[in-house]
Amino acid sequence: MDYHVHLVEDEENLAEVLKVYMEKEGWTVTVFHDGESAMKAVNQSCHLWVLDIMLPGIDGYEVLKKIKMDGDTPVIFISARDQDLDRIIGLELGSDDYLAKPFLPRELIIRAKKLLNRVYEQVIAKKMEVSGYLIDSHNRKIFNGNESIELTTKELDVVLLLVEQLNQTLAREDILYQVWGRDYVGSTRAVDDVVRRIRKKMPRLNLETLYGYGYRIVSS
């Protein structure tokens, strides 16, 4: 799906970096550097707002109020100020996610993709068959026929993540962030080790490697 993102960020260098990262995902990005120009665009159609709080003139809170008054377009709020207070106020006003500066551009992309998928894409079925395995995401179980496959928590998390993004390649860094968390200090070798164990336990699973990048599960 060709998503259109409205990015509101007064730091021009940061705005350009984020714009480049989002365009690499195939998204169309419109950039606003102040609250006034963003307010004028609230009635223009887009799939996602990425909105800084600290803006010249009209601040991000006022823009967020206007966005939510006129519709339900999802919003990711970003701020370098008091994190807890900004997060609480932003959520109360209707933001869907929050990022505290400084953050890695990839973290924004990961959060944006998850939010866009949740809002606009078809939700994964609670039970589905992939490569002859029955995957019950609701109960977090995988079956080979009538036999339950014993997977560790990390192995199961990786399988469910890749099945949720079926036929799409995820970077090792994205898998590491979503399964191990942002505070994990190890290397992406942890992902490779888990994938190796999954392949041993689920040999029919079409778990493909894109060398130098990441992994995907292909439907069959």
C-alpha positions in Angstrom: 0.0 0.0 0.0 1.3 3.5 -0.9 1.1 5.3 2.4 1.2 9.1 2.6 2.8 10.5 5.8 2.7 14.1 7.1 5.9 14.9 9.0 5.9 18.0 11.2 9.4 18.7 12.4 11.1 22.2 12.8 14.7 20.8 12.8 15.3 20.8 9.1 18.2 18.3 9.1 16.3 15.8 11.2 13.2 16.2 9.0 15.3 15.5 5.9 16.8 12.4 7.4 13.4 11.0 8.5 11.9 11.8 5.1 14.6 9.8 3.4 14.1 6.8 5.6 10.3 6.9 5.1 10.7 7.3 1.3 12.9 4.2 1.3 9.8 2.3 2.5 7.9 3.5 -0.6 5.9 6.1 1.4 5.0 9.6 0.1 6.2 12.2 2.7 5.0 15.8 3.0 7.1 17.9 5.4 6.0 20.9 7.5 8.4 22.9 9.6 6.0 24.8 11.8 2.6 24.3 13.4 0.8 26.9 11.3 1.5 25.2 8.0 0.6 21.8 9.5 -2.7 23.2 10.8 -3.6 24.3 7.2 -3.0 20.7 6.0 -5.1 18.9 8.6 -8.0 18.5 6.2 -5.7 17.1 3.5 -5.8 13.3 3.3 -2.9 11.2 4.7 -2.4 7.9 6.5 -0.2 9.0 9.3 1.1 12.1 11.1 4.5 12.2 12.7 4.3 15.3 14.9 6.9 17.1 17.0 5.7 18.9 20.1 8.2 21.8 20.1 7.2 23.9 17.1 7.5 27.6 16.4 4.2 29.4 16.8 1.5 26.9 17.1 2.8 23.9 19.2 2.2 20.2 18.5 -0.5 19.9 21.1 -2.7 22.3 19.2 -2.0 20.5 15.9 -2.8 17.1 17.6 -6.2 18.5 18.9 -7.1 19.7 15.4 -6.1 16.4 13.8 -8.2 14.3 16.2 -11.1 16.8 16.1 -11.4 16.3 12.3 -10.8 12.6 12.1 -9.1 9.4 13.3 -5.8 9.6 11.4 -3.1 7.9 13.5 -0.4 10.2 15.1 3.1 9.4 16.4 4.2 12.2 18.8 7.9 13.0 19.2 9.5 15.3 21.8 12.8 16.2 23.5 11.1 17.7 26.6 9.9 16.0 29.9 9.2 12.5 28.6 6.6 11.3 31.1 4.6 14.5 31.0 4.6 14.8 27.2 3.7 11.2 26.8 0.8 11.4 29.2 -0.5 14.7 27.6 -0.1 13.4 24.1 -1.9 10.1 24.8 -4.7 12.0 26.6 -5.1 14.2 23.5 -5.3 11.1 21.2 -1.8 10.3 20.0 -1.3 6.6 19.1 2.4 6.3 19.9 5.2 8.4 21.4 8.9 8.7 20.7 11.4 10.6 22.9 14.3 12.4 21.3 17.0 11.3 20.5 15.9 8.2 18.7 17.2 6.2 15.8 15.3 6.7 12.5 14.9 2.9 12.2 12.9 3.0 15.5 10.5 5.5 14.0 10.1 3.3 10.9 9.4 0.2 13.0 6.8 2.0 15.1 5.2 3.6 12.0 5.0 0.3 10.1 3.4 -1.5 13.1 0.9 1.3 13.5 0.1 1.5 9.8 -0.3 -2.3 9.6 -2.6 -2.3 12.6 -4.8 0.5 11.3 -4.9 -0.2 7.6 -3.9 -3.8 6.9 -5.8 -7.0 7.4 -5.2 -8.4 10.8 -3.5 -11.8 10.9 -5.9 -14.7 11.4 -5.8 -16.2 14.9 -5.2 -19.6 13.2 -3.6 -20.1 9.9 -1.7 -22.9 8.1 1.8 -22.1 6.8 4.0 -24.8 5.2 1.7 -27.5 6.6 2.0 -26.2 10.2 -1.0 -24.9 12.1 -0.1 -21.6 13.7 -2.4 -20.5 16.5 -1.2 -17.0 17.3 -3.9 -16.4 19.9 -2.9 -19.3 22.1 0.8 -19.0 21.0 1.0 -22.6 19.8 2.2 -24.3 16.6 1.2 -27.7 15.6 2.6 -30.3 13.2 -0.6 -32.4 12.6 -1.9 -33.1 16.1 1.5 -32.7 17.7 2.5 -29.4 19.4 6.0 -28.2 18.5 8.1 -27.2 21.5 9.6 -23.7 20.9 11.3 -21.3 23.2 9.7 -17.9 23.8 12.1 -16.2 21.5 11.7 -18.9 18.8 7.9 -18.5 18.9 8.1 -14.7 18.9 10.2 -14.7 15.8 7.9 -17.2 14.0 4.8 -15.2 14.9 6.5 -11.9 13.9 7.5 -13.2 10.5 4.1 -14.9 9.9 2.5 -11.6 10.7 4.6 -10.0 7.9 4.2 -13.0 5.6 6.2 -12.8 2.4 7.9 -9.6 3.6 11.6 -9.5 4.5 12.4 -8.1 7.9 15.9 -6.8 8.7 17.8 -8.5 11.4 17.8 -5.2 13.3 14.0 -4.9 13.1 13.6 -8.5 14.4 16.0 -7.8 17.2 14.2 -4.7 18.2 10.7 -6.1 18.1 11.5 -9.4 19.8 14.4 -8.6 22.2 13.5 -5.0 22.8 15.3 -1.6 22.4 17.5 -2.1 25.5 19.1 -5.3 24.3 22.8 -4.8 23.9 23.8 -8.0 22.1 24.4 -8.4 18.3 22.1 -9.6 15.5 23.8 -13.0 15.8 21.1 -13.7 18.4 18.5 -13.6 15.6 20.6 -15.9 13.4 20.9 -18.4 16.2 17.1 -18.4 16.8 16.4 -18.8 13.1 18.8 -21.8 13.0 16.9 -23.5 15.8 13.5 -22.8 14.2 14.6 -24.4 11.0 15.7 -27.5 12.9 12.4 -27.8 14.7 10.2 -26.8 11.7 12.1 -28.2 8.6 9.2 -27.6 6.2 8.9 -24.0 7.0 9.9 -21.7 4.1 12.0 -19.5 6.2 14.3 -17.7 3.7 17.4 -15.7 4.2 18.2 -12.4 2.3 21.9 -12.5 2.9 23.3 -9.4 4.5 19.8 -8.2 5.4 17.3 -10.4 7.1 14.6 -13.1 6.9 11.1 -13.8 5.7 8.6 -16.6 5.8 7.1 -17.4 2.4 3.6 -18.8 2.0 3.3 -22.1 0.3 
